[in-house]
Amino acid sequence: MSSLFRYVVSSNRVIFMIKDGAKAWEIKDFLVTQDRCEEVTIEGKNYPGAAAKSKDTKKSTEKDKHEDNVSHKKSGTEKRKRSENDIHKTEL
């Protein structure tokens, strides 16, 4: 049986130490499926967890909303410019 040691570093970070390194991959596979896990790092390589994926989805949704608002604002500005140009053309 392998020994597992857990060290709580901060409120959202934990370090696990395992005597049998082969078990690290099984533990990583389990942790990345957990809803509250944002990231697992093994030997300097980062693996995104389920929380990171939902966070990315939320960010992309917010980004899409922002881009939609910007494009609507641009459309409105372009319409105003066109109508101003039309007025200038009729005045000439």
C-alpha angles and dihedrals in degrees: 000000000000123000121237123197123191124201119188106215099175140340091284103027132072130175119211121199118197127187092207105057093194089070090058091079093051091049091047091051089052096044097050090058093057115105094229097045112104100173144356121203122200121176092344096308119116124220118192116236129213092269091056091052092052089045091053090049090051091048093049090049091051090046091051091050091050092049090049090052092048092049090049090051091049091049090052091048092049090050091051092049091049092050091048090050090050090053091050091050093053092047093055 
